[in-house]
Amino acid sequence: MSMLSPAPMTLSSAQKTADLTSLDLTVTGALDATTVLAVRRASAKAAADGPILVLLDVAAVTSVGASGVVGLLEVLHLLRLRGGDLRLFGDSSELKETRLQAHLGHVARIYANRQDAVNSGTALVRPRGLAPRLSWRSLFGRRHRSLGWG
């Protein structure tokens, strides 16, 4: 059985990233479709007034379903469309294994603690491996040589 509970917000006005208000949520148990549906409802309700930063504590996640991963990506997409963000934090071995298998690191990062998740939005970093680097060698195509007549 999984459970979603709101955590107390402890962001001061000096710690807000890009003037976003925050919503703290904690996931306990399985990360599946029902849990993600609760996260989506809470996020949508909070984002009705404007962009919001949703901080999701995943330290107590015991199992991860495919519907949970897909649902988190949908929540992330919806929040980013509205100018907000979803940031996961906490040490969960189940989620780390799933993140490696599904390559979630290209879309969403899992931070060690809440403070790292809050402070992460200040510097944008290009994700690795998404697009090849452009260099002068790749600008001009090389003619492939063949053996024999050609």
C-alpha positions as CSV (number, residue, x, y, z in Angstrom):
1,M,0.0,0.0,0.0
2,S,1.3,3.4,-0.9
3,M,0.7,6.7,0.7
4,L,1.2,10.3,-0.3
5,S,1.4,12.9,2.4
6,P,2.1,16.7,2.3
7,A,5.2,17.7,4.1
8,P,5.5,21.1,5.9
9,M,7.0,23.8,3.6
10,T,10.2,25.3,5.1
11,L,11.2,27.6,2.2
12,S,11.9,31.2,3.2
13,S,11.5,34.0,0.7
14,A,15.3,34.2,0.3
15,Q,15.5,30.5,-0.6
16,K,12.8,30.5,-3.3
17,T,14.2,29.7,-6.7
18,A,13.1,32.1,-9.4
19,D,10.2,33.3,-7.3
20,L,8.5,29.9,-7.4
21,T,6.4,28.9,-4.5
22,S,6.9,25.3,-3.4
23,L,4.9,22.3,-2.5
24,D,6.5,19.5,-0.5
25,L,5.1,15.9,-0.9
26,T,6.3,12.6,0.6
27,V,5.7,9.2,-1.1
28,T,5.7,6.2,1.2
29,G,5.4,2.6,-0.2
30,A,4.9,1.8,-3.8
31,L,5.3,4.3,-6.6
32,D,2.5,3.3,-8.9
33,A,-0.4,4.7,-10.8
34,T,-2.5,5.6,-7.8
35,T,0.3,7.3,-6.0
36,V,1.2,9.3,-9.1
37,L,-2.4,10.2,-9.6
38,A,-2.4,11.7,-6.1
39,V,0.8,13.6,-6.9
40,R,-0.8,14.9,-10.1
41,R,-3.9,16.1,-8.3
42,A,-2.0,17.9,-5.6
43,S,0.4,19.5,-8.2
44,A,-2.5,20.6,-10.4
45,K,-4.3,22.1,-7.5
46,A,-1.2,24.0,-6.4
47,A,-0.3,25.1,-9.9
48,A,-3.8,26.6,-10.5
49,D,-2.5,30.0,-9.2
50,G,0.7,30.0,-11.2
51,P,4.1,28.3,-11.5
52,I,5.1,26.0,-8.6
53,L,8.1,24.0,-7.6
54,V,7.0,20.5,-6.4
55,L,9.5,18.8,-4.2
56,L,8.8,15.1,-3.9
57,D,10.5,13.0,-1.2
58,V,11.1,9.5,-2.5
59,A,13.3,8.1,0.3
60,A,10.5,5.8,1.6
61,V,9.7,4.2,-1.8
62,T,9.7,0.4,-1.6
63,S,8.7,-0.5,-5.2
64,V,8.4,1.2,-8.5
65,G,6.0,0.3,-11.2
66,A,6.1,1.3,-14.9
67,S,3.0,3.3,-14.5
68,G,4.6,5.2,-11.7
69,V,7.6,6.2,-13.9
70,V,5.4,7.2,-16.8
71,G,3.1,9.1,-14.5
72,L,6.0,11.1,-13.0
73,L,7.1,12.0,-16.5
74,E,3.6,13.3,-17.2
75,V,3.5,15.3,-14.0
76,L,6.9,16.8,-14.8
77,H,5.8,17.7,-18.3
78,L,2.6,19.4,-17.1
79,L,4.4,21.4,-14.5
80,R,7.1,22.5,-16.9
81,L,4.4,23.6,-19.4
82,R,3.0,25.9,-16.7
83,G,6.4,27.3,-15.8
84,G,7.0,25.1,-12.7
85,D,9.2,22.1,-12.0
86,L,9.2,18.7,-10.3
87,R,12.3,17.7,-8.3
88,L,12.8,14.4,-6.6
89,F,15.0,13.9,-3.6
90,G,15.9,11.2,-1.2
91,D,17.9,8.0,-1.3
92,S,15.8,5.1,-2.6
93,S,17.6,2.1,-4.1
94,E,14.4,1.0,-5.9
95,L,14.1,4.3,-7.7
96,K,17.8,4.4,-8.5
97,E,17.6,1.0,-10.3
98,T,14.5,2.2,-12.2
99,R,16.2,5.5,-13.1
100,L,19.1,3.6,-14.6
101,Q,16.9,1.2,-16.6
102,A,14.6,3.9,-17.9
103,H,17.2,6.6,-18.4
104,L,15.3,9.0,-16.3
105,G,18.5,10.9,-15.6
106,H,18.0,12.7,-18.9
107,V,14.7,14.2,-17.9
108,A,14.5,14.3,-14.1
109,R,17.3,14.1,-11.5
110,I,17.1,12.6,-8.0
111,Y,18.9,14.8,-5.5
112,A,20.4,13.6,-2.3
113,N,18.5,16.0,0.0
114,R,15.9,18.7,-0.1
115,Q,18.3,21.6,0.0
116,D,20.1,20.3,-3.1
117,A,16.7,19.9,-4.9
118,V,15.8,23.5,-4.0
119,N,19.1,25.0,-5.1
120,S,19.4,23.0,-8.3
121,G,17.4,25.4,-10.5
122,T,20.0,28.2,-10.4
123,A,22.4,26.8,-13.1
124,L,21.3,25.0,-16.2
125,V,23.5,22.1,-17.3
126,R,23.3,20.5,-20.7
127,P,22.3,16.8,-20.2
128,R,25.0,14.4,-21.4
129,G,24.4,12.1,-24.4
130,L,21.2,13.7,-25.7
131,A,22.7,15.3,-28.8
132,P,26.1,14.8,-30.4
133,R,28.6,17.6,-30.2
134,L,29.2,19.6,-33.3
135,S,32.8,19.8,-34.4
136,W,34.6,20.9,-37.6
137,R,35.3,17.3,-38.4
138,S,31.6,16.4,-38.5
139,L,30.7,19.3,-40.7
140,F,32.0,17.8,-43.9
141,G,31.1,14.2,-44.7
142,R,33.9,11.8,-45.4
143,R,33.8,9.8,-48.5
144,H,33.9,6.1,-47.6
145,R,36.6,4.2,-49.5
146,S,35.9,0.8,-50.9
147,L,38.2,-1.9,-51.9
148,G,38.4,-2.7,-55.6
149,W,36.8,-0.7,-58.3
150,G,34.4,1.8,-57.3
